[in-house]
Amino acid sequence: MLIKKNALLIIVFLALTCPVIAQPTIGIPAIKNYTHADYDAATEIWDINQDKNGILYFANNDGLLSFDGSHWKIYQMPNKAAIKSLAIDASGKIYCGGQDEIGYFFPDRDGILKFHSLKNLLPQKARQFADIWNVVLFNNEVFFRTIECIFELKDNEIKTFDAPGGWRMLSKAGPQLYADDKDSGFMIFRGNQWQHCCGTLPTASLQVTGIIEYKEDTLLVTTLKKGLFLLTGSSLIKKSTAIDNILNNDLVACTKKIGDDRYAIASAAKGLFIIDGKGNLVERISNNEGLQNNNIHAVLIDHDKNLWLGLEDGLDFINYNTSVKHIYPEKENQLKSNAAIVFDKKLFIGTSNGLYSIPLDEQQNDISKCKGTFTEVDNTRGQVWSFSEIDHNLIIGHQDGVMLLRNNHTESIYTGQGAWMFKPIPNSHDIITSTYTGLQLLQTANGNFTNAGKISGIYESLSTIARDNNNIIWASHPYRGIYKIQLSPDRKKIAIYTQYTEKSGLPSILNNHVYSIKNKIIAGTEKGIFEYSAVNNKFIRSAYFNPIFGDAVIEYLTEDKGGNIWFISNQRVGVIDFTKPSANKPYNVIYFPELAGQMVKGSGFIYPYDAENIFVGSTNGVFHLNYRQYVSTESKLNVLLTTVKTIAEKDSLIFGGYFMKNNRIIDVQHTKHIPTVTNHWNSFHFEYSSTLFAQKSNEEFTYKLIGFDKDWSNWSVKTEKDYTNLPYGTYTFSVKARNNLGNASAPVNYTFKVEPASYQTPWAYFFYVLIITCAIFAAARAQHKKFKAHQKRHEDEQKRLQYLHSLELDRNEKEIIALKNDNLETEINYKNKELATLTMHLVDRGRLLLNIKDELMALTKKLSIPDPVYQFRSVFKLLSDTDKNDDDWNHFAIYFDQVHNNFLSTMKTKFPGLSSTDLKLCAYLRLNLTSKEIAQLLNISLKGVEISRYRVRKKLNLSTDVHLYDFLIDITN
């Protein structure tokens, strides 16, 4: 009893004590907006929940919406009703309802979510109802709230509770279940019935919207328009907060406890408020901080302590538990920030429109958690380029020159040209300043700074400068390369300078930045990092940094107090951390994907104040990185295989993301649930993801199809993979995830089988063996037949050879005969030649005799010998007798018959009427002699030859169409 009284006194004291009204923290977490176009469903998100695997589920007007970090899915109710609330029990059942429908979604054997209706358990008269506005798990029961009725599901039975005025709220807090009735007010569920929570205290007018745990046995109650109350026992006491004026004029949609002494209050028009237990405002997140709209329906704190807001139009993710936050010096105006420094217990941020400062809470190690509002420092309007703390004084590089900050006010040291950077010379009072038009000399004494004038000798805009151990100044120009500057002893002028360009080892004269890192002069270029070599008096590629950066663009470098090197490369922020050596290197390179692409290009900067406060300039304000928290956060990486589809003419879902066994969700695939698909569906689509939603930009995946791939794939941000035309067999798809710190998850495996095609089954192979056996048998028979046929062919061939041999013999005999014929022909030819010779001899002799006779007659006439014929009759007779001598003819006839197959004998026999002169004519015609030649042989005229031809034709009885020569040729053939 005493404890209850003390608790009540504490509550009264807290309620009556006016809370300290504080400003929100200056660090704002990153907000990711998801529009209805992203999740491809209705705009409003009414409720949010998360299962044990990290998958998010949203109540949406189009149904149940799920998100695994990469892929969205929508599951509709059987009647396509809107879902306004949902709850997930320990077994993974997702309870929800809509108009005229209640039930739950649960995976089937293949891990695909299916809706299971419970409507049949309702009494017949209660089966028509409006929207289900709340679903609450209480003990082993499930409660569904409509405005008219609350349904209690217990032991597979549903009991109904009507409300006198209409149920307006249903919520579980601590060990109790609460509801709000329009007429009866605030109610509690006891003894299987609803009772008044606060006794006779009238609560109907409060219109309670939520109730959550507060402290010990005290609960925090939110009302629609009357602020917050504390409930202990049956006592309800008003709680004052720093946002009462807002809560009393806006609609409070819901409330969530999001951490120790942190409470999130979602309004219908003013965004999200986070307060502590005393009612102080810790943070406010609204349109100004990046929300899509200020009308919030639902709040969820996920497994990683980050916030999800279901909005009237869209969904927002707030990376609340983050080490990277945004600091805006002026929220209403986007200002490029190029400089930051912690000085005199304040944070100063230099922007494109002036200098802003905020006091720091010394008890907060993480500056982003400090509260307050930035104020503009007087007389600093314009571009602030840099800060430098010298002799406990802060000097500012500004577009109007150099300023000194004292007591939050500025004094001008140098005006005229803008000042970029400052480099004090050790053991002296001199400060070298790089300006728009060269170098300027500042001097300090007793805390006073004076302008000692321009350092003559160079007139260039030197945006970055560095100093080596010999007090030589190095400077870079964005378009002219790097300068090595040696000053005169009084530092009033430049004694000598050297310009380094491509000829001096630099890859280009463009966009070079010079720094002093690890006591070396190095240049960040568009092709990596180059180091000055005094021996060669030129820049050479840095052997130390080349394995880290290669040819990457280097935009900024700086070294922190611990010797770690912070850099901006290709618009990516990273650190070379020498406190965390890797396996084979004395350092570890860590990139921060959260900051990628948000720096000021060409004017990047990093200010590593300490391990918990790293400031990075951006196009709007600065980013704050708590590096110690970043590397120590050990979020357990997980990877989910959420979808497996087979691909053919139409995709077919074979795995929906949940491994099942005996109607229970398990972590790994059960061996009895290995699917087998036909060869026609041998192409597959896999979808995978990780539910570390805050590390989306840090995640990479690798996969391997065991049974097909030899090695793991390269790490990639891809969350899908296709395999096409896999041969039959058993495969296991395995996928892993890792983050930018090198931590990797355990793999998730999914095994499946591809059946062989019909021509690859055992029966097919049996059939193939049978066919081959039959083919061998048929081939053997065919071979036997072939052998028989070959044997027969051999015999036939032998017969043929014998026959050919006989033919060869005949051919040889014929050849012998032919040779004999050839010999005969040769002999005939020879005799023909003799005949021709003899004939020509006869012709010549006849011609000679005729010539002698003619010459003799001519001589007698010339000599005028009277009657010469008589005078030389003996001579003429001798010539005539010689001509008529038959010896030559007989000799000719003998040869002629031998050559021409007894031609003359045959003619005599066939044609006995032929005279010897006729036979001679026929012989001469057979030799194809001309008429003139025949006339000389026969010692007759040409006309006599023709007459003889005619006489012979008559004796031979030849018709006019038969040629005499042809007839004589054929007569002996």
MOPE-V536463 format. One record per residue. N is the residue number from 1. RES is the residue in one letter. SS is DSSP state (H for helix, E for strand, - for the rest). D_FIRST is the distance of its C-alpha to the first C-alpha in Angstrom with 2 decimals. Layout:
<<N;RES;SS;D_FIRST> <N;RES;SS;D_FIRST>>
//
This chain:
<<1;M;-;0.00> <2;L;H;3.77> <3;I;H;5.38> <4;K;H;5.20> <5;K;H;6.39> <6;N;H;8.75> <7;A;H;9.95> <8;L;H;10.71> <9;L;H;12.53> <10;I;H;14.41> <11;I;H;15.48> <12;V;H;16.67> <13;F;H;18.48> <14;L;H;20.13> <15;A;H;21.13> <16;L;H;22.66> <17;T;-;24.37> <18;C;-;27.85> <19;P;-;28.61> <20;V;-;31.70> <21;I;-;34.41> <22;A;-;36.41> <23;Q;-;39.48> <24;P;-;39.48> <25;T;E;40.72> <26;I;-;44.50> <27;G;E;44.86> <28;I;E;44.99> <29;P;E;44.87> <30;A;-;47.76> <31;I;E;47.59> <32;K;E;49.62> <33;N;E;50.61> <34;Y;E;51.46> <35;T;-;53.33> <36;H;H;54.01> <37;A;H;57.47> <38;D;H;55.91> <39;Y;H;53.97> <40;D;-;56.53> <41;A;-;54.17> <42;A;-;52.77> <43;T;-;51.42> <44;E;-;47.77> <45;I;E;45.10> <46;W;E;42.12> <47;D;E;39.87> <48;I;E;39.98> <49;N;E;38.89> <50;Q;E;40.01> <51;D;-;40.71> <52;K;-;40.43> <53;N;-;44.04> <54;G;-;43.33> <55;I;-;45.31> <56;L;E;44.07> <57;Y;E;44.07> <58;F;E;44.24> <59;A;E;44.01> <60;N;E;47.28> <61;N;-;49.36> <62;D;-;52.00> <63;G;E;49.69> <64;L;E;47.77> <65;L;E;48.79> <66;S;E;48.46> <67;F;E;49.19> <68;D;-;49.74> <69;G;-;50.59> <70;S;-;54.26> <71;H;-;54.84> <72;W;E;53.47> <73;K;E;53.54> <74;I;E;52.91> <75;Y;E;52.08> <76;Q;-;52.61> <77;M;-;51.05> <78;P;-;53.56> <79;N;-;53.93> <80;K;-;53.63> <81;A;-;50.56> <82;A;-;48.43> <83;I;-;45.20> <84;K;-;42.26> <85;S;-;39.46> <86;L;E;39.21> <87;A;E;36.92> <88;I;E;37.91> <89;D;-;36.42> <90;A;-;36.60> <91;S;-;40.03> <92;G;-;41.50> <93;K;-;41.80> <94;I;E;41.79> <95;Y;E;40.44> <96;C;E;41.73> <97;G;E;43.41> <98;G;E;45.66> <99;Q;-;47.26> <100;D;-;47.92> <101;E;E;47.03> <102;I;E;44.05> <103;G;E;44.13> <104;Y;E;44.03> <105;F;E;46.42> <106;F;E;47.06> <107;P;E;49.97> <108;D;-;52.83> <109;R;-;54.80> <110;D;-;56.44> <111;G;-;53.21> <112;I;-;53.89> <113;L;E;51.05> <114;K;E;51.61> <115;F;E;49.70> <116;H;E;48.46> <117;S;E;47.87> <118;L;-;45.14> <119;K;H;46.46> <120;N;H;48.01> <121;L;H;44.56> <122;L;-;43.78> <123;P;-;44.68> <124;Q;H;48.10> <125;K;H;46.93> <126;A;H;44.39> <127;R;-;46.93> <128;Q;-;47.78> <129;F;-;45.15> <130;A;-;44.98> <131;D;-;43.55> <132;I;-;40.58> <133;W;-;38.42> <134;N;E;35.52> <135;V;E;35.42> <136;V;E;32.04> <137;L;E;31.45> <138;F;E;28.29> <139;N;-;27.83> <140;N;-;31.37> <141;E;E;32.16> <142;V;E;33.96> <143;F;E;33.35> <144;F;E;36.16> <145;R;E;35.76> <146;T;-;38.63> <147;I;-;38.39> <148;E;-;39.15> <149;C;E;37.31> <150;I;E;34.89> <151;F;E;36.36> <152;E;E;34.29> <153;L;E;36.36> <154;K;E;35.23> <155;D;-;37.53> <156;N;-;40.59> <157;E;E;39.76> <158;I;E;38.77> <159;K;E;36.67> <160;T;E;36.74> <161;F;E;34.25> <162;D;E;35.89> <163;A;-;34.37> <164;P;-;35.08> <165;G;-;35.92> <166;G;-;36.16> <167;W;E;33.86> <168;R;E;33.63> <169;M;E;31.28> <170;L;E;29.98> <171;S;E;27.88> <172;K;E;25.63> <173;A;E;22.76> <174;G;-;20.57> <175;P;-;20.28> <176;Q;E;20.85> <177;L;E;24.03> <178;Y;E;24.38> <179;A;E;27.33> <180;D;E;28.56> <181;D;E;30.77> <182;K;-;33.13> <183;D;-;32.43> <184;S;-;28.91> <185;G;E;27.40> <186;F;E;24.63> <187;M;E;24.07> <188;I;E;22.15> <189;F;E;23.77> <190;R;E;21.97> <191;G;-;23.74> <192;N;-;27.03> <193;Q;E;26.91> <194;W;E;25.99> <195;Q;E;23.23> <196;H;E;22.18> <197;C;-;19.66> <198;C;-;18.46> <199;G;-;18.78> <200;T;-;21.40> <201;L;-;21.52> <202;P;-;25.17> <203;T;-;25.57> <204;A;-;29.08> <205;S;-;30.74> <206;L;-;28.88> <207;Q;-;30.72> <208;V;E;28.38> <209;T;E;30.56> <210;G;E;28.19> <211;I;E;24.75> <212;I;E;24.14> <213;E;E;21.60> <214;Y;E;20.65> <215;K;E;18.14> <216;E;-;15.48> <217;D;-;13.66> <218;T;E;15.53> <219;L;E;18.88> <220;L;E;21.96> <221;V;E;23.73> <222;T;E;27.40> <223;T;E;29.33> <224;L;-;33.05> <225;K;-;33.83> <226;K;-;30.69> <227;G;-;29.41> <228;L;E;26.11> <229;F;E;22.54> <230;L;E;19.16> <231;L;E;17.05> <232;T;E;13.36> <233;G;-;12.09> <234;S;-;14.43> <235;S;E;14.73> <236;L;E;18.17> <237;I;E;19.17> <238;K;E;22.72> <239;K;E;23.49> <240;S;-;26.62> <241;T;-;29.08> <242;A;-;32.57> <243;I;-;34.01> <244;D;H;32.55> <245;N;H;36.10> <246;I;H;37.09> <247;L;H;34.13> <248;N;-;34.60> <249;N;-;38.28> <250;D;-;38.41> <251;L;-;37.21> <252;V;E;34.49> <253;A;E;35.64> <254;C;E;33.05> <255;T;E;30.59> <256;K;E;30.26> <257;K;E;28.32> <258;I;E;31.30> <259;G;E;29.94> <260;D;-;27.44> <261;D;-;26.49> <262;R;E;29.33> <263;Y;E;29.29> <264;A;E;32.47> <265;I;E;32.86> <266;A;E;36.02> <267;S;E;37.71> <268;A;-;40.55> <269;A;-;42.90> <270;K;-;41.79> <271;G;-;41.29> <272;L;E;38.39> <273;F;E;35.86> <274;I;E;33.86> <275;I;E;31.03> <276;D;-;28.55> <277;G;-;24.82> <278;K;-;25.54> <279;G;-;27.84> <280;N;-;31.00> <281;L;E;33.98> <282;V;E;35.06> <283;E;E;37.90> <284;R;E;39.59> <285;I;E;42.00> <286;S;-;44.36> <287;N;H;48.06> <288;N;H;48.85> <289;E;H;47.41> <290;G;-;49.16> <291;L;-;47.32> <292;Q;-;49.72> <293;N;-;47.85> <294;N;-;44.59> <295;N;-;43.56> <296;I;E;41.04> <297;H;E;40.00> <298;A;E;38.18> <299;V;E;36.79> <300;L;E;36.67> <301;I;E;35.78> <302;D;-;38.15> <303;H;-;38.14> <304;D;-;39.64> <305;K;-;37.08> <306;N;-;39.64> <307;L;E;39.30> <308;W;E;41.16> <309;L;E;41.39> <310;G;E;42.71> <311;L;E;44.67> <312;E;-;46.45> <313;D;-;49.61> <314;G;E;49.33> <315;L;E;47.01> <316;D;E;46.07> <317;F;E;45.06> <318;I;E;43.41> <319;N;-;43.89> <320;Y;-;40.57> <321;N;-;40.18> <322;T;-;43.64> <323;S;-;45.51> <324;V;E;48.10> <325;K;E;47.35> <326;H;E;49.50> <327;I;E;49.67> <328;Y;-;51.43> <329;P;-;52.70> <330;E;-;53.41> <331;K;-;51.77> <332;E;-;54.07> <333;N;-;57.21> <334;Q;-;58.14> <335;L;-;59.50> <336;K;E;61.24> <337;S;E;59.80> <338;N;E;62.14> <339;A;E;60.42> <340;A;E;57.07> <341;I;E;56.13> <342;V;E;53.21> <343;F;E;54.44> <344;D;-;52.99> <345;K;-;49.36> <346;K;E;50.32> <347;L;E;51.31> <348;F;E;54.73> <349;I;E;56.10> <350;G;E;59.78> <351;T;E;60.69> <352;S;-;63.80> <353;N;-;62.95> <354;G;E;61.79> <355;L;E;59.25> <356;Y;E;55.48> <357;S;E;52.78> <358;I;E;49.03> <359;P;E;47.02> <360;L;-;45.16> <361;D;-;41.68> <362;E;-;42.43> <363;Q;-;39.08> <364;Q;-;40.10> <365;N;-;42.54> <366;D;-;43.17> <367;I;H;44.90> <368;S;H;44.40> <369;K;H;40.66> <370;C;-;41.44> <371;K;E;40.78> <372;G;-;43.16> <373;T;-;46.40> <374;F;-;49.94> <375;T;E;52.40> <376;E;E;56.14> <377;V;-;58.04> <378;D;-;60.74> <379;N;-;64.37> <380;T;-;63.73> <381;R;-;64.58> <382;G;-;66.54> <383;Q;-;66.43> <384;V;E;64.66> <385;W;E;66.13> <386;S;E;64.61> <387;F;E;62.83> <388;S;E;63.77> <389;E;E;62.02> <390;I;E;64.76> <391;D;-;64.29> <392;H;-;60.72> <393;N;E;62.13> <394;L;E;61.72> <395;I;E;64.95> <396;I;E;65.07> <397;G;E;67.74> <398;H;E;68.25> <399;Q;-;70.84> <400;D;-;72.09> <401;G;E;72.41> <402;V;E;70.29> <403;M;E;67.38> <404;L;E;65.39> <405;L;E;61.69> <406;R;E;60.47> <407;N;-;57.32> <408;N;-;56.83> <409;H;E;60.35> <410;T;E;63.52> <411;E;E;66.95> <412;S;E;70.04> <413;I;E;71.94> <414;Y;E;74.44> <415;T;E;75.29> <416;G;-;77.77> <417;Q;-;77.24> <418;G;-;73.86> <419;A;E;72.43> <420;W;E;71.13> <421;M;E;70.01> <422;F;E;70.21> <423;K;E;71.33> <424;P;E;71.40> <425;I;-;74.13> <426;P;-;72.78> <427;N;-;74.01> <428;S;-;75.32> <429;H;-;74.34> <430;D;E;75.54> <431;I;E;73.56> <432;I;E;75.36> <433;T;E;74.29> <434;S;E;75.34> <435;T;E;76.14> <436;Y;-;77.70> <437;T;-;81.15> <438;G;E;81.08> <439;L;E;79.60> <440;Q;E;78.55> <441;L;E;78.15> <442;L;E;75.25> <443;Q;E;74.97> <444;T;E;72.16> <445;A;E;72.30> <446;N;-;69.64> <447;G;-;67.26> <448;N;E;69.90> <449;F;E;71.28> <450;T;E;74.80> <451;N;E;76.94> <452;A;E;79.90> <453;G;E;81.68> <454;K;E;82.57> <455;I;E;83.58> <456;S;E;86.95> <457;G;-;88.44> <458;I;-;86.36> <459;Y;-;85.37> <460;E;-;82.82> <461;S;-;79.25> <462;L;-;77.47> <463;S;-;73.96> <464;T;E;72.84> <465;I;E;73.98> <466;A;E;73.42> <467;R;E;74.70> <468;D;-;75.98> <469;N;-;76.23> <470;N;-;79.62> <471;N;-;78.28> <472;I;-;80.24> <473;I;E;78.69> <474;W;E;78.33> <475;A;E;77.85> <476;S;E;77.86> <477;H;E;79.24> <478;P;-;78.01> <479;Y;-;81.60> <480;R;-;83.81> <481;G;E;82.34> <482;I;E;81.20> <483;Y;E;82.71> <484;K;E;83.04> <485;I;E;83.51> <486;Q;E;84.85> <487;L;E;84.66> <488;S;-;87.11> <489;P;-;86.21> <490;D;-;85.12> <491;R;-;83.29> <492;K;-;85.09> <493;K;E;86.82> <494;I;E;86.92> <495;A;E;89.46> <496;I;E;89.57> <497;Y;E;87.54> <498;T;E;87.81> <499;Q;E;86.82> <500;Y;E;85.55> <501;T;-;86.13> <502;E;H;86.96> <503;K;H;89.90> <504;S;H;87.53> <505;G;-;85.42> <506;L;-;82.89> <507;P;-;82.66> <508;S;-;83.04> <509;I;-;83.12> <510;L;-;80.37> <511;N;-;76.61> <512;N;-;76.56> <513;H;E;73.81> <514;V;E;74.28> <515;Y;E;71.58> <516;S;E;71.36> <517;I;E;69.22> <518;K;-;69.14> <519;N;-;71.96> <520;K;E;74.18> <521;I;E;75.53> <522;I;E;74.69> <523;A;E;75.31> <524;G;E;73.10> <525;T;E;75.54> <526;E;-;75.82> <527;K;-;76.86> <528;G;E;74.35> <529;I;E;74.18> <530;F;E;77.36> <531;E;E;77.72> <532;Y;E;80.34> <533;S;E;82.89> <534;A;-;84.67> <535;V;-;87.32> <536;N;-;88.34> <537;N;-;87.35> <538;K;E;85.78> <539;F;E;82.55> <540;I;E;82.02> <541;R;E;79.37> <542;S;-;76.46> <543;A;H;76.43> <544;Y;H;72.83> <545;F;H;71.37> <546;N;H;73.72> <547;P;H;71.84> <548;I;H;68.70> <549;F;H;70.12> <550;G;-;73.63> <551;D;-;75.25> <552;A;-;72.03> <553;V;-;71.93> <554;I;E;70.21> <555;E;E;68.82> <556;Y;E;66.74> <557;L;E;66.02> <558;T;E;63.93> <559;E;E;62.74> <560;D;-;59.24> <561;K;-;58.41> <562;G;-;57.99> <563;G;-;61.39> <564;N;-;60.17> <565;I;E;62.39> <566;W;E;60.96> <567;F;E;63.34> <568;I;E;64.03> <569;S;E;66.52> <570;N;-;67.56> <571;Q;-;64.64> <572;R;E;62.22> <573;V;E;59.96> <574;G;E;59.65> <575;V;E;59.39> <576;I;E;61.38> <577;D;E;58.62> <578;F;-;60.08> <579;T;-;56.72> <580;K;-;56.50> <581;P;-;59.87> <582;S;-;60.73> <583;A;-;62.58> <584;N;-;66.06> <585;K;-;65.52> <586;P;-;64.06> <587;Y;-;62.04> <588;N;E;60.17> <589;V;E;60.89> <590;I;E;57.92> <591;Y;E;58.33> <592;F;-;55.73> <593;P;H;56.56> <594;E;H;53.86> <595;L;H;56.16> <596;A;-;59.47> <597;G;-;61.83> <598;Q;-;59.77> <599;M;-;61.49> <600;V;-;64.13> <601;K;-;67.37> <602;G;-;69.75> <603;S;-;67.23> <604;G;-;64.39> <605;F;-;62.29> <606;I;E;59.46> <607;Y;E;57.57> <608;P;E;55.76> <609;Y;E;53.71> <610;D;E;51.68> <611;A;-;50.30> <612;E;-;47.33> <613;N;E;49.38> <614;I;E;52.61> <615;F;E;54.02> <616;V;E;56.60> <617;G;E;58.62> <618;S;-;58.91> <619;T;-;60.58> <620;N;-;57.40> <621;G;E;55.31> <622;V;E;54.46> <623;F;E;52.57> <624;H;E;50.03> <625;L;E;49.82> <626;N;-;47.22> <627;Y;H;49.59> <628;R;H;47.31> <629;Q;H;44.70> <630;Y;H;47.52> <631;V;H;49.02> <632;S;H;45.78> <633;T;-;44.26> <634;E;-;44.59> <635;S;-;44.17> <636;K;-;45.27> <637;L;-;48.47> <638;N;-;48.86> <639;V;-;51.78> <640;L;E;51.94> <641;L;E;55.00> <642;T;E;54.30> <643;T;E;57.61> <644;V;E;60.77> <645;K;E;63.61> <646;T;E;67.08> <647;I;E;69.76> <648;A;-;72.85> <649;E;-;74.15> <650;K;-;70.52> <651;D;-;67.41> <652;S;E;65.33> <653;L;E;61.68> <654;I;E;61.26> <655;F;E;57.92> <656;G;-;55.03> <657;G;-;52.88> <658;Y;-;50.70> <659;F;E;51.66> <660;M;E;51.04> <661;K;E;51.00> <662;N;-;50.35> <663;N;-;48.85> <664;R;E;46.38> <665;I;E;46.47> <666;I;E;47.41> <667;D;-;48.29> <668;V;-;51.97> <669;Q;-;54.80> <670;H;-;55.23> <671;T;H;58.73> <672;K;H;59.18> <673;H;H;58.53> <674;I;-;61.48> <675;P;E;63.37> <676;T;E;67.12> <677;V;E;69.12> <678;T;-;72.79> <679;N;H;75.30> <680;H;H;75.57> <681;W;H;71.98> <682;N;-;72.56> <683;S;E;71.26> <684;F;E;67.56> <685;H;E;65.16> <686;F;E;61.98> <687;E;E;59.07> <688;Y;E;56.45> <689;S;E;53.82> <690;S;-;50.82> <691;T;-;47.40> <692;L;-;46.84> <693;F;H;47.27> <694;A;H;46.93> <695;Q;H;49.86> <696;K;H;52.36> <697;S;H;54.89> <698;N;H;54.52> <699;E;-;55.05> <700;E;E;58.25> <701;F;E;59.12> <702;T;E;61.69> <703;Y;E;62.80> <704;K;E;65.22> <705;L;E;66.67> <706;I;E;67.20> <707;G;-;70.46> <708;F;-;71.98> <709;D;E;71.01> <710;K;-;72.04> <711;D;-;69.59> <712;W;-;66.39> <713;S;-;66.97> <714;N;-;66.69> <715;W;-;63.26> <716;S;E;63.00> <717;V;-;60.62> <718;K;-;62.06> <719;T;-;59.59> <720;E;E;62.26> <721;K;E;65.13> <722;D;E;67.98> <723;Y;E;70.26> <724;T;-;73.33> <725;N;-;75.81> <726;L;-;74.23> <727;P;-;76.45> <728;Y;-;75.13> <729;G;E;72.80> <730;T;E;69.17> <731;Y;E;67.31> <732;T;E;63.93> <733;F;E;62.74> <734;S;E;60.56> <735;V;E;58.86> <736;K;E;56.89> <737;A;E;55.30> <738;R;E;55.12> <739;N;-;53.98> <740;N;-;55.75> <741;L;-;54.26> <742;G;-;56.14> <743;N;-;53.19> <744;A;E;54.18> <745;S;-;52.35> <746;A;-;53.11> <747;P;-;55.73> <748;V;E;55.11> <749;N;E;57.87> <750;Y;E;59.26> <751;T;E;62.13> <752;F;E;64.61> <753;K;E;68.09> <754;V;E;71.16> <755;E;-;73.51> <756;P;-;77.16> <757;A;-;79.50> <758;S;H;81.55> <759;Y;H;84.33> <760;Q;H;82.03> <761;T;-;80.61> <762;P;H;81.69> <763;W;H;83.73> <764;A;H;85.38> <765;Y;H;86.16> <766;F;H;87.52> <767;F;H;89.62> <768;Y;H;90.72> <769;V;H;91.70> <770;L;H;93.55> <771;I;H;95.32> <772;I;H;96.17> <773;T;H;97.48> <774;C;H;99.55> <775;A;H;100.67> <776;I;H;101.72> <777;F;H;103.55> <778;A;H;105.17> <779;A;H;105.98> <780;A;H;107.55> <781;R;H;109.60> <782;A;H;110.51> <783;Q;H;111.42> <784;H;H;113.59> <785;K;H;115.24> <786;K;H;115.55> <787;F;H;117.21> <788;K;H;119.61> <789;A;H;120.29> <790;H;H;120.73> <791;Q;H;123.10> <792;K;H;125.03> <793;R;H;125.02> <794;H;H;126.33> <795;E;H;129.12> <796;D;H;129.84> <797;E;H;129.77> <798;Q;H;132.27> <799;K;H;134.47> <800;R;H;133.99> <801;L;H;134.89> <802;Q;H;137.94> <803;Y;H;138.82> <804;L;H;138.21> <805;H;H;140.30> <806;S;H;143.09> <807;L;H;142.60> <808;E;H;142.68> <809;L;H;145.93> <810;D;H;147.25> <811;R;H;145.98> <812;N;H;147.69> <813;E;H;150.88> <814;K;H;150.55> <815;E;H;149.92> <816;I;H;153.08> <817;I;H;154.89> <818;A;H;153.36> <819;L;H;154.51> <820;K;H;157.91> <821;N;H;157.76> <822;D;H;156.72> <823;N;H;159.65> <824;L;H;161.87> <825;E;H;160.47> <826;T;H;161.04> <827;E;H;164.54> <828;I;H;165.06> <829;N;H;163.73> <830;Y;H;166.16> <831;K;H;169.00> <832;N;H;167.90> <833;K;H;168.21> <834;E;H;171.66> <835;L;H;172.52> <836;A;H;171.25> <837;T;H;173.33> <838;L;H;176.34> <839;T;H;175.90> <840;M;H;175.59> <841;H;H;178.64> <842;L;H;180.52> <843;V;H;179.30> <844;D;H;180.30> <845;R;H;183.64> <846;G;H;184.32> <847;R;H;183.39> <848;L;H;185.63> <849;L;H;188.56> <850;L;H;188.14> <851;N;H;187.96> <852;I;H;191.10> <853;K;H;192.87> <854;D;H;191.76> <855;E;H;192.72> <856;L;H;196.05> <857;M;H;196.77> <858;A;H;195.77> <859;L;H;198.05> <860;T;H;201.01> <861;K;H;200.52> <862;K;H;200.23> <863;L;H;203.40> <864;S;-;205.11> <865;I;-;206.19> <866;P;-;207.85> <867;D;-;206.51> <868;P;H;203.77> <869;V;H;202.61> <870;Y;H;205.93> <871;Q;H;206.38> <872;F;-;203.07> <873;R;H;202.92> <874;S;H;202.66> <875;V;H;199.64> <876;F;H;197.92> <877;K;H;198.69> <878;L;H;197.15> <879;L;H;193.99> <880;S;H;193.87> <881;D;H;194.35> <882;T;H;191.70> <883;D;H;189.36> <884;K;H;190.35> <885;N;-;189.89> <886;D;-;187.57> <887;D;H;186.61> <888;D;H;183.66> <889;W;H;182.54> <890;N;H;182.80> <891;H;H;180.85> <892;F;H;178.21> <893;A;H;178.05> <894;I;H;177.40> <895;Y;H;174.37> <896;F;H;173.16> <897;D;H;173.05> <898;Q;H;171.25> <899;V;H;168.56> <900;H;-;168.25> <901;N;-;168.33> <902;N;-;172.09> <903;F;H;171.88> <904;L;H;175.63> <905;S;H;176.43> <906;T;H;173.85> <907;M;H;175.29> <908;K;H;178.80> <909;T;H;177.72> <910;K;H;175.68> <911;F;-;178.02> <912;P;-;181.57> <913;G;-;182.98> <914;L;-;181.70> <915;S;-;184.35> <916;S;H;183.98> <917;T;H;183.46> <918;D;H;180.71> <919;L;H;179.08> <920;K;H;179.20> <921;L;H;177.58> <922;C;H;174.85> <923;A;H;174.25> <924;Y;H;174.06> <925;L;H;171.69> <926;R;H;169.53> <927;L;-;169.30> <928;N;-;168.09> <929;L;-;171.02> <930;T;-;171.76> <931;S;H;174.79> <932;K;H;176.47> <933;E;H;176.05> <934;I;H;177.35> <935;A;H;180.38> <936;Q;H;181.28> <937;L;H;180.94> <938;L;H;183.09> <939;N;-;185.43> <940;I;-;185.06> <941;S;-;183.81> <942;L;H;180.32> <943;K;H;181.71> <944;G;H;183.26> <945;V;H;179.79> <946;E;H;178.38> <947;I;H;181.32> <948;S;H;180.76> <949;R;H;177.02> <950;Y;H;177.96> <951;R;H;180.58> <952;V;H;178.09> <953;R;H;175.41> <954;K;H;178.02> <955;K;H;178.98> <956;L;H;175.34> <957;N;-;174.76> <958;L;-;171.70> <959;S;-;170.21> <960;T;-;169.58> <961;D;-;165.75> <962;V;-;166.07> <963;H;-;166.29> <964;L;H;169.14> <965;Y;H;167.20> <966;D;H;164.25> <967;F;H;166.68> <968;L;H;168.38> <969;I;H;165.02> <970;D;H;163.88> <971;I;-;167.22> <972;T;-;166.56> <973;N;-;162.79>>
//
